[in-house]
Amino acid sequence: MADLNHPDEAGVWTLLQERADHAMWQQDVEDAGGVSVSRFWIINPPEQLMYDTFDEAEALFEQLEND
């Protein structure tokens, strides 16, 4: 089975969706000014793709399901 864990980066991680061969994670981090920033990661081994918006990440996640 593929390793679908989130990248080893700082932040609070939430698993949003997972399938047998890919997963989507949300990473919440605080910037230097104390503002929380969310990033969305698609883990599709060996790729780890980061998106700034949920919509972009979800579109790719759904596309992977159809491939």
Secondary structure by P-SEA (a helix, b strand, c coil): ccccccccccccccccccccccbbbbbbbbccccbbbbbbbbbcccbbbbbccaaaaaaaaaaaaac
